C-alpha cells in the first residue's frame, strides 16, 4: 500500500494519461476541451491602451464583454461601448485593446469539444464561422439577460459533479452560437436569399407547421390565401405574385396541394370517418371536402380509400 508521499510523488512524475485515469470515466475525454472565465476573477494589470494579441490560438472563444474596449481586425476596428457578444476562432486574427479593467465572461473550447459526433454540427461550416463579416454583436436587453443566464449556468455546471455536465455545457455553448446566428442579418445568413425567396420560405414554413394531423381533435388554423397573407403581414396580391414567381403556383394552389397530400395520408393510414378528416382539414362539411377531393383526384374520398386498401 502506497503512502501519501509516494502517491503524490507518483502524480508529479506521471503523464497526463495517467492523471486522466484518476478521473471519472465519463469525463476523461472532456477535460482540457472547455473552460469558462469571469473577467472580474482574473487579475488584470493593464496600463492605458494596453493591447492583448490573440494572433495565435488553438481554441474557439465566445466572449460577453460589458466594459469599454477596442477589437482590431486586419481591416477595421470595432469599438465595444455597450455590452457585446464576440465570437472568435483559431482563424480569427485580432487584437484586443483595453482602456479599463474588463468585465464580463468568456468560454473557450476546442474543435473536439463540438466535434460532429458530439454536437451533430460542422463547426466551421456554420454561418457564424463562415461569415465574411466579423461576428461582434450588440444584443438587445432581452437577449442580454438570456446570455448572462447561460454564462451563469455554465459556471455553475462546470463546478458540479453531474456525470453528464459536459453534454450540458455543449448544449449551452450551442445555444450561445445560435443566439449569435440569430443576431446576424438575414442577408448575411442567406446571401442568395432575396426578398421573394424569403417570403416563400416563410410561407412554406407556416404551411408545414400545421401538419401532420395526429388526432381528430387537431384542426388546421390557416386555410385560405388571405389568412396566410395576414399572418405574414403582406398583401394577398403580393403573396400571390411572390409565390407564382418562385414556385410557379398560386397561394391557393400550394395550400390545396398540401391539404390534399394530408387528406390522402389520413384516408390511408387512419380509420377516422371521412367527416372527421374533413373537419380536421378545415372544410365546412363532408360535401365540401368530397367535392374538393374529387376535383383534385377524380375519385371521391370513399372510393380512394377503398381502392388504395
N, C-alpha and C positions, 0 to 999 in steps of 0.2 A: 504493500500500500504506500502511495506517494505522500510525502509530507507537503504542506502548503508551499514551502520554499521550492521544493523540487517541481511542483506543479507550475508555479509562477515562472521558474527558470525555463521549463519546457515551453511555456507560452511565448517567452521572449525570443526563443530560438526557432519557434515553429513557423511554418509557412502559412500563407493566407488560407490555403486549402485546409490545413489542419485546424486553424482557428474557426473556419466556417463549419467544420464538423461539430463544433460545440453549440451551434445554433439549432433551433427547432427546424425540422426537415422542411416545413412549408415555406420558410423564408430564406433558406441558404442561398438560393439563386437570385434573391432580390436585393440583398444588401449591397450598397455601393451604386445602385442604379437610380435612386431617388433620394432627394433631401429637400427640406424646406427651411427657410431662414426668415427671421423677423429682423429688419434692419436696426431697430432700436436695441436689439440684443447683441448687436455686433459693435465692437469698439471702433469708432470712426474718428480718426485724427486727420481730417482733411484741411489743408490750407485753402485760402481763397482760390477759386478756379482750378482746383486740383483735378487732374484727369485720370480716369481709370480706363485702361485699354483692355479691350476684350478681343484682340486680334486672333488669339489662339485659344480655342476651347474645344472640348470634345463632347459637350453636352448641350441640350436644349434648355432654354430658360424662359419662364413666364414671370414677369415682374409686375407688381402692383405698386406704383410709385405715388406717394402722396405729398412730396415736397419738391421744391424747385430744382431743376437741373436741365442740362442740355444733352441731347443724344446726337452725336456727329456721325453721319454716314458719309461714304465717299463723295456723294453729290449733293448732299443737303444737310442742314442742321434742324432738328426738331426741338422746340422748346417745350419742356414739361412745366407748365404753370398751373395745372389743375390735375386732380387725380387721373392717372393714366394706367392702361394695361398694355404692356410691351412684350412682344414675343421675339425671341432670338433663337437662332440655330447655329450649329457649327459652321455654317456657310455665311453667317451674317457678319460682315466687317463693320465695326462701330467703335466709337469712343464715347465714354460717358463722363461729362464734365459736371462737377458738383460745385455749388456755391453755398451750400449749407449742409448740415447733417441730414442724411437721407432718412426718410421714414417710409414705412410700408413693409411689404413682404415679397419674397420670391421663392419659387420652387425650381429646382434643377433636376433634369432626368436624362438618361441616356437613350439612344435609339432602341436598345434592347428592352428598356422598360415598357415601351409601347410597340414592341415587335408585333407584326401582323398576327402571329399565332396567339398573342395575348390580348391584343386590342381589336383585331379584325380590321385594322386600317394600315395603309401605307403612309407613314407619317409625312414623308417628303412629297407625296402626291396630293396631300390636302391643299385646297385653295389657299389657306392661310400661309403655308410654307412655299407654295409655288408662286406666290404673288410677286409681280414686278414692283409693287409698292411696298413700303416698309410698314409692318404691322404694329403701328402705335395708335392706340385708340383712347378716346376720352369719353368714357361711358356716362350715360345719364344716371340720375340718382337711383332709380330702381335697379339698374344693373350694378352700380357701385355697392349697394347693400348686398346683392347676391354674391359678388366677387369676394367681398370681405368675409362673408359667411363661409364660402368654400375654403378660403385660406385658413379660417379658423378651424374648420372640420379637418383639414389636412394636418394641421399642427397637433390637434388632439389625437387623431388616429395614428400618427407616426409614433406616438408615445404609448399607444395602447398595446395590450397583449393579445389582441384579436388575431386568430390564426390566419384570417384571410384579409388582413389590413392592406396589403399591397394591391390586392384586387380592387379594394375600395378606393385606394389612393389613385389607381389608374382611372377609375371612373370619375373622380374629382378632377383629375388632370384633363381628361377628355371633355368634361363639362366646361372648363375654362377655355379650351381650344374652340369649342362650338360657340361659346359666347363671343369670342374674338371673330369667328367667321360670320356670325350674325351681324356684327358691327361693321363688317366690310360692306362697301356699296354693292348694290345689285349688279351694276355694270362690271365691277371688278370681279365679282364671283362668277359671273356668266358673261365673259367678254363678247360672245357672239349671240347673246340673248337680247334681241331688240325688244321694243315695247310690245309689238304684236305677239312675239313668241312668249313673252312673259304673261300676257293676258291669257293666251291659250293654255299655258301651263297652269295658271291659277284656276281657270275654268275646269280643266280636266281633273285637277286635284279635288275641287269642290264636288264635282260629279261623282268621282270614285269614292269619296268619303261616305257616301250614302249606302254603300254596298260592302259586303254581301248582306242580304236579308237573312237573319238567323232564326227568327221565330215570327209567327203570325201577328204578334203584337207590335212588331217593328214596322214603321212606315217611313217612306222617303219624304223628306221635308221640302225639297225643291223639285218641281215637276215641269215648270214652263220656262221658256226663254226669258220672259220678263222677270221671273223670280231670280234666275241666275244673274241677270244684268243688275238687278237691285242689290243683290248680295255682293257683287263685285264693284258696285258704285260706278257703273258705266251705263251709257245709254244703250238700249237694246239694239238700235241700228248700228252702233259702233261695234258691239259684241258680235253681231252677225257678220259685219264686214271683216273683222279680225279673223274669226273662225273660218269663214269662207276662203280667205286668202291663205291661211296656214294649213287648213285641213281639206279644203275642197267641199266641205259640208256646212250647212247652216247650223245654228244653235239647236233648233228643234230636231233636226235630223240626227245630230250627235246624241241628244238626250233620248230620243226614241230608240236609237240603236243600242244604247246601254241598258235601257229598260227591257228591251226585247231579249237581250242576252241574259239578263237576270230572270226574266219570265221563263225562258226555256230551261234554265237550271232548276228553278223551283218546280216546274212541271215534271221534270225527270227525276229529281233527287229527293222530293218530299211527297208525302201523302196528303198535303193540305188540299182543302177544297179549292176549286178554281176561284170562287168568290173571295176566299181568304187571300189568295195570291193577288187578285185584282186590287183588293183593299190595301195590301202592303205596298203595292207599286203605285198607289196614288190615283187609281181610277175610281170614278164615282159609283160605278156599279159593274156587274158581271157583263152586261150587254156592251158597255163601252169598251171594256177590256177585250172581249171576244172579237169585236169589230176591228180594233187596233191590231190584234194578233193575226187575224186572218188577212188583213190588208198587207201585212209585212211578210207573211209566210205562205199564204194561200191555203192554210189549214186553220180550223178552229182549235182553241186550246185543248179541248177534249180529244179531238182526233189526233192532234200532235202527240199528246201523252200516250194514247193507246198504240199508235203506230211505232213510236220510239221504244216502247216497252216490249 
